[in-house]
Amino acid sequence: MTQALEKPPGAPAPAPATGPTPAELAARHGLTVSGARVPLGTYVRRLWQRRHFVTAFATARLTAQYSQARLGQLWQVMTPLLNAAVYYFVFGVLMNTKHDVPDYVPFLVTGVFVFTFTQQSALAGTRAVSGNLGLVRALHFPRAALPVSYCLQQLQQLLFSMVALLAILLCFGVPPTASWLLVLPALALQFTFNAGLALALARLGARTPDVAQLMPFVLRTWMYASGVMWSIDKVLADRDLPHAVTVLLEANPAAVYIDLMRFALIDSFHAGQLPAHVWAWAVGWALLAGVGGFVYFWKAEDTYGRG
C-alpha cells in the first residue's frame, strides 16, 4: 500500500499552483499598505486636501484651551502681558537693561510676544504626535497635519495678542506708520520657520518622549540669547566679543524675527539696529526649517503610532 503511493522513479514533479500573488492582487484592486509612506509630492497634495481639518483642529484647540477658566479667552492676551510685566521688573528695573533703550516697554512686549509664538510652537510640536496617539492610530491622514495645526493655533493666539500689543504701542506714543505693514511678511516667514521646527521636534518627540522634558530648559536658554529683554545691538557695541559669538547672536533665528517685528512696529527702532542682511536671514531660516523640517518629518511617516 505504501509502495503504491510513492512517486515512481523518474516521474516529473507536480507543477506549482498558478495564480496571482497577494502583492499582485493588492495592486490589481488598488490596495496599499496601511500607514505606508507615500512619495513627497503625493504627501504634500494630501496635506493640502486636509487644510480644512488643519484649520478646524487649530481653532477648536484654541477655543478649548481656556474653556475652564473664569476669564476664558482673555488669558490669551493676559498670559504674555503678565510675562512681560515680570520681565520688565526683573530685567528692566532691577537689572536696568532699559538703560539707553528708547520705548523700552514696547520693545520688551514685542520681544515677549514674538518669542512666545516660537516657544509655544516648539513645545506644542514636541507633543504633537506623542500626545495624539489615539487619533494617529484610529484615522489615516498625513501626520504633518498635527504639528502644522498646533503652529496655526499659536499664530491665531498671537493675532489675538497683537490687539493688546498695538494698544500698548499707541499708549506709549508710538505712532502707526506704513512700516506696520511689514508685520505681514515677517509673521509669514516666522510661521514657516515655526512650522518646520515643530515638525522636526514632533518626529524627535514621537521617538524619544524625554525630548519634551528637555525642551523648556533649551527654550529658556534660547530666550535669554535672543534679545527679548535686552538690546543685542547695545551689548555688541559695549563688549569686545569674538566674531563667531557676534555672528551667532545676530543670526539667531528668534532674534532675527524679533528684530524685524520691532523694526516694523517701533519707530525708534531704526534700520541701523538691524543686523546686516536681516531679511535674507529671515528667508533663509524659514526655507531651511520649513523645507528641512517637513522632509525630515515625512521620512518617518510610516513609523508614527506604531509600537
Residue pairs with C-beta under 8 A, 6 or more apart in sequence:
20 28
25 31
26 32
34 140
35 140
35 301
35 302
35 304
35 305
35 306
36 302
37 43
37 298
37 299
37 301
37 302
38 46
38 301
40 295
40 298
43 142
43 144
43 298
43 301
46 141
46 142
47 54
47 142
47 144
47 145
47 148
50 141
50 142
50 145
53 141
53 145
53 149
54 145
54 148
54 149
54 152
55 149
55 152
57 145
57 146
57 149
58 149
58 150
58 152
58 153
58 156
59 153
59 156
61 149
61 150
61 153
62 76
62 153
62 156
62 157
63 73
65 75
65 76
66 72
66 73
66 74
66 75
66 76
69 75
71 78
73 160
76 157
76 160
76 161
77 160
77 161
77 163
77 164
80 109
80 112
80 113
80 116
80 161
81 109
81 161
81 164
83 112
83 116
84 108
84 109
84 112
84 113
87 108
87 112
87 228
87 229
88 98
88 104
88 105
88 108
91 97
91 98
91 108
91 229
91 230
92 98
92 104
92 108
92 229
97 229
97 230
97 231
98 104
98 108
100 231
100 234
101 107
101 230
101 231
101 234
102 268
102 269
103 172
103 173
103 174
103 266
103 268
103 269
105 168
105 172
106 168
106 169
106 172
106 174
106 265
106 266
107 231
107 262
107 266
107 269
108 228
108 229
109 165
109 168
110 165
110 258
110 261
110 262
110 265
110 266
111 226
111 227
111 228
111 229
111 258
111 262
112 228
113 158
113 161
113 162
113 165
114 158
114 190
114 254
114 257
114 258
114 261
115 223
115 226
115 228
115 254
115 258
116 158
116 161
117 154
117 155
117 158
117 190
117 194
118 190
118 193
118 194
118 197
118 253
118 254
118 257
119 219
119 222
119 223
120 154
120 157
121 150
121 151
121 154
121 194
121 195
121 197
121 198
122 194
122 197
122 198
122 201
122 215
122 219
123 212
123 215
123 216
123 219
124 147
124 150
124 151
124 153
124 154
124 198
125 147
125 150
125 151
125 197
125 198
125 199
125 200
125 201
125 202
125 205
126 198
126 201
126 202
126 204
126 205
126 211
126 212
126 215
127 205
127 212
128 146
128 147
128 150
128 198
128 202
128 205
129 136
129 143
129 146
129 147
129 202
129 203
129 205
129 206
129 304
129 305
130 205
130 206
130 209
130 212
132 146
133 305
135 146
136 143
136 146
136 304
136 305
137 305
142 301
143 202
143 297
143 301
143 304
143 305
144 199
144 294
144 297
144 298
144 301
146 202
147 195
147 198
147 199
147 201
147 202
147 297
148 195
148 198
148 199
150 198
151 191
151 194
151 195
151 198
154 194
155 187
155 191
155 194
158 187
162 183
165 265
169 265
169 266
170 176
174 265
174 266
174 267
174 268
175 267
177 267
179 263
179 264
179 265
179 267
180 264
180 265
181 264
182 260
182 263
182 264
183 261
183 264
183 265
186 257
186 260
186 261
186 264
186 282
187 261
189 257
189 260
189 282
189 283
189 285
189 286
190 257
190 282
190 286
192 286
192 287
192 289
192 290
193 253
193 257
193 285
193 286
193 289
193 290
194 289
195 289
195 290
195 293
195 294
196 286
196 288
196 289
196 290
196 291
196 292
196 293
196 294
197 289
197 293
198 293
199 293
199 294
199 296
199 297
200 289
200 292
200 293
200 296
200 297
201 211
201 215
202 297
203 296
203 297
203 300
204 211
205 211
205 212
206 300
206 303
206 304
207 300
207 303
222 252
222 254
223 254
225 249
225 252
225 255
226 252
226 254
226 255
226 258
227 235
227 249
227 255
227 258
227 259
228 258
231 273
232 249
232 250
232 255
232 259
233 273
235 249
236 246
236 249
236 250
241 249
249 255
250 256
250 275
250 276
251 275
251 281
253 281
253 282
253 285
253 289
256 275
256 278
256 281
256 282
256 285
257 282
259 269
259 273
259 274
259 275
259 278
260 274
260 278
260 279
260 282
262 269
263 269
263 270
263 271
263 273
263 274
275 281
